[in-house]
């Protein structure tokens, strides 16, 4: 390649607005592909390109494997040739070997042209995206390239931007090759390059125009507090001065309105109202409704309806305050953040007099303002009958009456709201107290559960399998856990899946049949109180001891068939002596008469069971299965001229035995 390469490289970088490193990387990648295609080198081979920036010379280096005998010259090199390049090369080592083809400059120019252009195009798109990403939120100039019903396409240098229909100013016409200013709203990255969305209807465009036209806003002397805009029609801007002695409205309007006129011209004749911002909502709302004059502003803050400003204006200012199609009031509400209700002074006075007539106590609460009522009533009558306008004194009296009545109702509403809040707080406190008391009752009930209940599985208390399954799925494994749920009441079990009134009744019946020792009290007890507590578990310990001895000799019958009444008498006849220290001593001291009585009882039970089993066997032996009659089908035999019966087997095969009608009657 000739030295003109550097000149061409610099020209590409200047035209595409790209860095030299990006373009060189794209060229090297294209030359590698051209070398692989020209020489047939494998795709996985390591190939490097070196470009001399002073002369423009290109050299290709390919990786080769050092071998003793070369079989593939494209990927291998002999040891002798390798040591000419690297004296200490060994077999199995990989080295970089220069392999620049002859006339590679011409071949590369033809082969790598599309690759270079593609890489440069991708780099250019990335640079454009980064450039406009930084300009997001700024104003740009563009030339109208195409106009369609859905969008307008603008040409921004070497890229394009689109302005959707919703971002266009209503009523504004765009012609081809018109140069317009737009606000960069959003920049998106797409496979086809950056997609730039611009707008002329966004309120931030007005903010940027003010920053460009008003130096006081640019340097921070004047601050823009809020903007309300209806593009193409009217906008309101609230400004405030950060330094004393600066008129924010005058700074924005400029001498003879020259600053604001340039902004209006840029926006296509859109009216812009500059309003001085005030920290007092009443003053700010009154100024936001300009050019209308406001007589009174009363604020109401409701947690449900939000913030509302009740505005009263003179009768001749009502239409001006509302604006065409409510535009002035709507923009004022957006600017201030308050819901604005506008009334004329006549409507407001009539409402106040009506409330006074409906509520006699309201007149007493007005105080000195009640003395102005005759003046207000007379002025209202003259205005309706003769059409006379209100003078300043009458307007002031009306304002006092309206504000006093509205203030009274606001105070009544606040008092009612406070009363309801107090009731709600009391209700919540009562609920919390009841919940705490209920929790204490539940904890006390759980404390009364005997510790022995936790050692008894629920499978041993006689519950049905259905109820057991539901309880176990609910995490209940023993009687103690079951009683913990019942400590919360019946709803403690009813809240489990599958547990209803029937299952609850079954659980209660099973627990009633248990004889559990009472729980040990947590408080210290006196010796007199401790005596009856110690006797109960001792008496219960004798029952299992009395059962243990006789059960060892005869074969144990099923537990459910052993009558508990038969075991109870010997236990009751046991002498009430001091309990032994261990179960072994109790077994040794048991009288022989008690053991003989228990043995006789077991023998009787076993004899009864044997008799019942013999009866069941006899009944089963007497029942014999009746043989099934073979199925037969009645058919008409033409040879015999009568109906005959055919025996049909299970698979539908006919038997050779034929029965005449008389034989069939005999069988029947």
Buried (B, 14 or more C-beta within 10 A) or exposed (E): BEEEBBEEBEEBBEEBEBEEEBBBEBBBBBBBBBBBEBBEBEEEBEBBBEBEEEEBBBEBBBBBBBBEEBEEEEBBBBBEBBBEBEEEBEEEBBBBBEBBEEEBBEBBBEBBEEBBEEBBEEBBBBBBBEBBBEEEEEBBEBBBBEBEEEBBBBBBBEBBBBBBEEBBBEEBEBEEEEEBBBBBBBBEEEEEBBBBBBBBBBBBBBBBBBBBBBEBBEEEBBBBBBBBBBBBBBBBBBBBBEEEEEEBBBBBBBEEEEBBBBBBEBBBEBEBBBBBBBEEBBBBBBBBBBEBEBBBBBEBEEEEEEBBBBBBBBEEBBEBBBBEEEEBBBBBBBBBEBBBBBBBBBBBBBBBBEBBEEBEEBBEBBEEBBEBBEBBEEBBEBBEEEEEEBEEEBBBBBBBBBBBBBBBBBEEEEEEEEEEEEEEEEEEEEEEEEEEEEEEEBEEBBEEBBEBBBEBEBEEBEBEEEBBEBBEEBEBBBBBBBBBBBBBEBEBBBEBEEBEEEBBEBBEEBBEEBEBEEBEEEEEEEEEEEEEEEEEEEEEBBBEBBBEBBBEEBEEEEEEEBEEEBBEEBBEEBEEEEBBEEEEEBEEEBEEEBBEBBBEBBEEBEEEEEEEEEEEEEEEEEEEEEEEEEEBEEEEEEEEEEEBBBBBEEEEEEEEEBBBEEEBEEEE
